[in-house]
Amino acid sequence: MDSQSMLALGAAIAIAIGAYGGTSAQGKAVAAALEGIARNPAAKSDIQTPMIIGLALIESLVILSFLIAFFLQAKIGA
């Protein structure tokens, strides 16, 4: 395989792993938060804020994988 094929493969793998990992992690985080709220509704505000921060951090890793893929795509065209 030449280097452009490897860059294309790397970009595809970065997007795939980033999207799958991000959605999996977000699903688990939200499920755990909802379970905690269901067990103790009074703790909603104590659970919701850290969950939102955690979701933002997870999403930032997904965006980073997309940026890596876009940079790899730019190298293919150059």
matplotlib code that plots the C-alpha trace (Angstrom):
import matplotlib.pyplot as plt

x = [0.0, 1.2, 1.2, -1.9, -3.9, -2.6, -3.6, -7.1, -7.4, -6.1, -8.7, -11.5, -10.4, -10.2, -13.7, -15.1, -13.5, -14.3, -17.9, -18.4, -16.5, -18.2, -21.7, -21.0, -19.5, -22.3, -24.9, -23.4, -23.0, -26.6, -27.9, -26.0, -27.1, -30.7, -30.5, -29.1, -31.8, -34.5, -33.1, -32.9, -34.8, -33.7, -30.1, -31.0, -29.0, -26.0, -26.0, -27.0, -24.1, -21.2, -23.0, -23.2, -19.5, -18.6, -20.7, -18.8, -15.5, -16.5, -17.7, -14.4, -12.6, -15.0, -14.3, -10.6, -10.9, -12.7, -10.0, -7.3, -9.3, -9.6, -5.9, -5.1, -7.5, -5.7, -2.4, -3.9, -4.8, -1.4]
y = [0.0, 3.5, 6.3, 7.9, 4.7, 4.4, 8.0, 7.4, 4.2, 6.1, 8.8, 6.3, 4.4, 7.7, 8.6, 5.2, 4.7, 8.3, 8.0, 4.6, 5.3, 8.6, 7.4, 4.3, 6.4, 9.0, 6.3, 4.8, 8.1, 9.2, 5.8, 5.9, 9.4, 8.6, 5.6, 7.7, 10.3, 7.6, 6.2, 9.6, 12.3, 14.9, 14.5, 15.6, 18.9, 17.1, 14.5, 16.6, 19.2, 16.6, 14.6, 17.6, 18.3, 14.7, 14.6, 17.8, 16.1, 13.0, 15.1, 17.0, 13.7, 12.8, 16.2, 15.6, 12.4, 14.2, 16.9, 14.2, 12.6, 15.9, 16.7, 13.2, 13.9, 17.2, 15.3, 13.0, 15.9, 17.6]
z = [0.0, -0.7, 1.8, 0.5, 0.9, 4.5, 5.2, 3.9, 6.0, 9.1, 8.5, 8.2, 11.3, 13.3, 12.4, 13.0, 16.4, 17.5, 16.5, 18.0, 21.2, 21.8, 21.3, 23.5, 26.3, 26.1, 26.3, 29.3, 31.1, 30.5, 31.5, 34.8, 35.5, 34.8, 37.0, 39.8, 39.4, 39.3, 42.6, 44.3, 42.5, 45.1, 43.8, 40.2, 40.3, 42.0, 39.2, 36.2, 36.2, 36.3, 33.7, 31.3, 31.9, 31.3, 28.1, 26.9, 27.5, 25.7, 22.8, 22.7, 22.1, 19.2, 17.7, 18.1, 16.2, 13.4, 13.3, 13.0, 10.1, 8.3, 8.7, 7.3, 4.4, 3.7, 3.5, 0.9, -1.4, -1.1]

ax = plt.figure().add_subplot(projection="3d")
ax.plot(x, y, z, "-o")
ax.set_aspect("equal")
plt.show()
